[in-house]
Amino acid sequence: MDIVTLAQAAETVTVNEGFGAIGYGLAAIGPGIGIGILVGKTVEGMARQPEMAGTLRTTMFLGIAFTEALALIGIVAGFLF
C-alpha cells in the first residue's frame, strides 16, 4: 500500500468516529435541559410548600432517572450508529 491510500483510510475513520461524538453531544443536550428544569421547578415547589418537600423530592428523583435514561439511549445510539 502506498502512503496516499493509508492517508485516505485514516481520514475516513476519523470523520466517521467524529459523527458519533457529535450525535451523543446533541443527544445529551435535551436531558441536560430537562434535568435543569425539573430540579428548578422542584426547588420552587419546595419553597412554596415546605410540607410537600418529601413527596416532591421523591418525584424529582424518579423524573431524573427517566430523563437520564434518554441520555443513556443517546450514548448507545452513538456506539451503534
N, C-alpha and C positions, 0 to 999 in steps of 0.2 A: 504494500500500500504506500502511496505517496503522501506527502505532507498535506496536500490540499484536501484529500479525502478524509484524513483524520480531523482536520480543522472543521470541515463541514459536519462531520458526525458529532463532534463536541459541541458545536453551535446549536444543533438540533436538540440535543439532550438538555442543554441549559435553558433554552426557551421553553420547552415543554414542562420542565420542573418549575419554572417560574410561574406558569399559569396556575398550578396547584396552590402555590403560596398566595397568589393574588385572589384566587377563589376562596380560600379559607379566610383571608383578611376581610373580604366582602361579606362572607357568611357570619363572621364574628361581630360585625357592626350592629346588626339587628338585636341579638341577645344582649349585647352590652348596653344599648339604649333602653331595652326593655327592663333590664335589672335596675338601671338607674331610676327609671320612672317608678317602678314597683317599690323600691326601697324609699324613695322620696315621698310617695303617697302614703306608705305605711307609717313613716315618722310623722307626717302631717295628721294622720288619723289618731295616732297615739297622743299627740299634743292636744287634739280636740277632745278626746275621750280617754283619759288615762286608765279608766277601769276596764277598757277593752284591749289593753296592751297585750295580754297573753294570747288572746284569740287572733289579734292582728298579726302578731309575731309568727304564730304557727302557720297562718295562711300565707304570710310573706315567704317563709322558708319553702313551702310547697310550690309557690309560684316561681321562686328562684330555681328550684330543682327542675321544674318543667322547662323553664327558659334555658337553663344550661344544657338540657338535652338537645335543644336546637343547635347550640354551638358544637356539641359532640357529633351530631349528624353532619354538620358542615365540615368538620375535620375528617370524618370518614369519607365523605364525598370527595374531598380533596385528594385523599390517598387512592380512591378508586378511579377517579377520572383525571 
